[in-house]
Amino acid sequence: MSLATEFKEFISRGNVIDLAVGVIIGASFGKIVTSLVEQVVMPPIGLLLGKVDFSKLKWVLAPEDLSTDAVEEVAIQYGAFINTLIQFAIVAFVVFLMVKAINRLRREKAAEPEVAPVPTATEALLAEIRDALKAHPRA
């Protein structure tokens, strides 16, 4: 089997395509969550905490030297880290809700009683013959 044929077979499997779709949707969902946190959730929290912009919170280790272009500010940007933690919490909560919904659907499906298939006319006739033979055994 040639390399191209094997690759074509691999890429055409349903799992690979499902994974690709999941990655693309996940990346888009990440952008939505980032926007939600930075532009919707954090501004009111910052306002409640005294008009604080979390994205600009940082500990400056070495201030920028304005006299030269060589030295840039060195800082630990903990505000951006707080935003990232909140984004993670939102994504984790949404994934939890999705898994919970899927598990509920699985439990409901497992709880449904299986409906016995309706026998065909031939099967019903054969069952009647069998029952009649059992009721009247030959001597």
C-alpha positions, 0 to 999 in steps of 0.5 A, a space after each residue: 500500500 502506498 504512502 498516499 493511499 494510507 494517508 488518504 485512508 487515515 484522513 478520511 476516517 470519521 474520528 480524524 475529521 471529528 477531531 479537526 472540527 472539535 479543534 476548530 470549534 474549541 479555538 473559536 470558543 476560546 476567543 469567545 471566552 477571552 472576549 467575554 472575560 476581558 470585555 464583559 466580566 472583568 470591567 464590572 469587577 474592576 469597577 466594584 474593586 475601585 476602578 481597577 483594570 485587571 489587564 494592567 495590574 503588574 509588579 514592576 521588577 525593573 522600570 523602563 529607562 526612558 533615556 535609552 531604548 535598550 532597557 524595557 520594563 520588566 514586570 510580572 503581569 499578574 492581572 493578565 494571569 487573573 484574567 486567564 484563570 477566570 477564562 479557564 474557570 468559565 471554559 471548565 464550567 461549560 465543559 462540565 455542563 456539556 458532560 453533565 448533559 451528555 451523561 443525562 442523555 446516556 442515563 435516559 437512553 439506558 433507562 428506556 426499556 427495549 421494545 421487543 420486535 413485533 414478530 412477522 406473520 410467519 414467525 407468529 404462525 410458527 410460534 403457534 405451531 410450536 405451542 400447539 405441539 407442546 400442548 399435545 405431545 405424541 404418545 
